[in-house]
Structures are given as structure tokens and as C-alpha cells.
């Protein structure tokens, strides 16, 4: 059987949130993300290296959405999500201090066998956010 074509990096990660204003403030004020797009159902943030973080108002995508180019299938999510942002190793202490200034509790810290380190904390809707340094995976 032939191998599939190569994948690129993850393009989008979507969160489905009950309180978009609260969660958007968190990602803007605490993590410094800037909205690329905003309407009543979603806010899109550039998340580095071509990745986009989408914050959808929960329930806003439970029906197919017609667009000028076609129909986006329904895809509303539920439950907590875990995702990671890559950060430079030399910035991890600055991130700890920054989170403390915003009264964001670090839930856990991990030192990985390959040398990477991660810190974990929660957004206002309890999604688990990870900041990970190089060395976490063989390809990072």
C-alpha cells in the first residue's frame, strides 16, 4: 500500500466556549494573542508558524454553515481540551512570572526525558494549556 502524502503542521485548533468574552480576554491579556478575525460566533488568533487558535461560542457550529465557497459541516465540541504552545527554553521562567502576575496557577510542571520542559495551567473554562520547550518530542 502506498504511503499517504505528507502532512504539514496542525493548521487550526478549535475551542468551544460558553463565555467567549471571558476566554478571549484570557488569551489576549495573559498569552498576548491578537485577534485576526472576530464575529458573534468565533474569534481567530494567530498562534505562530501558520497555526490558528479558533474560539467558537459553544453551540454556534452545531449546524452546517454555508459559506461563499461551500458548506462547513457541523462540528461543535464539548468537554475539556488540552493543547500546547511551543516556547523557547530561556523564556519559561519569564512565563512563570507572567502567569503569577495574572494570578494563573501553574497546575503542573514536567521535565521530559529528551530535555524539554512543560508547564500546565487552565484557561477560564478549564481547558488545559501547556507551554512546552524543545525536547518534548523527537521532532520538537
C-alpha positions in Angstrom: 0.0 0.0 0.0 1.3 3.4 -0.9 2.1 6.0 1.8 -0.2 8.9 2.1 1.0 12.4 1.0 3.0 14.2 3.7 1.1 16.3 6.3 2.0 19.8 7.2 1.8 21.3 10.7 -1.6 21.5 12.5 -3.4 24.4 11.0 -6.2 25.0 13.4 -7.2 24.1 16.9 -10.8 24.9 18.0 -12.2 25.5 21.4 -15.9 25.7 22.0 -16.5 28.1 25.0 -19.6 29.2 27.0 -18.2 32.7 27.7 -16.3 33.9 24.7 -15.7 37.4 26.1 -14.0 36.0 29.3 -12.0 33.4 27.4 -10.9 35.9 24.7 -9.7 38.3 27.4 -7.6 35.4 28.8 -5.9 34.6 25.5 -5.3 38.2 24.7 -4.3 39.6 28.1 -2.5 36.6 29.5 -1.0 34.9 26.4 -0.7 38.1 24.3 -2.6 36.7 21.3 -4.1 39.2 18.9 -7.4 38.5 17.1 -7.1 38.1 13.3 -10.9 37.8 12.9 -13.8 38.3 15.3 -17.6 38.0 14.8 -20.5 36.9 17.0 -19.7 33.2 16.8 -15.9 33.0 16.7 -12.6 34.7 17.3 -9.4 33.6 15.4 -5.9 34.1 16.8 -2.6 33.6 15.0 -0.7 31.0 17.1 2.7 31.1 15.4 4.1 29.2 12.4 0.9 29.4 10.5 -1.3 27.8 13.2 -4.6 29.4 14.2 -6.5 29.1 17.5 -10.2 29.4 17.0 -12.5 30.2 19.9 -16.1 29.4 19.0 -19.2 30.3 21.0 -20.4 26.9 22.2 -23.5 25.9 20.1 -22.6 28.2 17.2 -21.3 25.4 15.0 -23.8 22.7 15.7 -25.4 23.2 12.3 -23.7 23.2 8.8 -22.5 26.7 7.9 -22.9 27.9 4.3 -20.0 30.0 3.0 -19.4 31.5 -0.4 -17.1 28.6 -1.2 -19.1 25.7 0.1 -20.6 24.3 3.3 -18.7 23.7 6.5 -20.0 20.6 8.3 -21.3 20.9 11.9 -18.5 20.5 14.4 -19.5 21.8 17.8 -17.3 20.3 20.5 -17.8 19.7 24.2 -15.6 18.8 27.2 -12.1 20.0 28.1 -9.3 20.2 25.7 -5.5 20.0 26.1 -3.2 21.8 23.7 0.4 23.1 23.8 2.2 26.2 22.6 5.9 25.9 21.9 8.1 28.4 23.8 11.8 28.9 23.9 13.5 27.2 26.9 15.0 30.5 28.0 11.5 32.1 28.3 10.0 29.5 30.7 10.9 31.4 33.9 9.5 34.6 32.4 6.3 32.8 31.6 6.1 31.5 35.2 6.4 35.1 36.4 3.9 36.4 33.9 1.3 33.8 34.8 1.8 34.6 38.5 1.2 38.4 37.8 -2.1 37.4 36.2 -2.9 35.1 39.2 -2.9 32.0 36.9 -2.0 28.9 38.9 0.5 26.5 37.4 -1.1 23.1 37.8 1.9 21.0 37.0 5.5 21.1 35.7 7.2 18.3 33.8 10.8 17.7 32.8 10.8 15.4 29.8 13.4 12.6 29.2 14.7 14.4 26.0 15.3 17.6 27.9 12.2 19.5 27.2 10.1 21.1 30.0 6.4 21.9 30.2 4.2 24.0 32.5 0.5 23.4 32.6 -2.3 25.8 33.6 -6.0 26.2 32.9 -7.9 28.8 30.9 -11.2 30.3 32.4 -13.2 27.3 31.1 -10.8 24.7 32.4 -9.1 23.8 29.1 -5.6 22.6 29.9 -2.9 24.9 28.3 0.7 23.7 28.1 3.8 25.7 27.4 6.5 23.3 26.1 10.1 23.9 25.3 12.1 22.0 22.6 12.9 18.4 23.6 9.4 17.3 24.3 9.2 15.1 21.1 11.8 13.8 18.7 10.6 16.4 16.1 10.5 19.3 18.6 
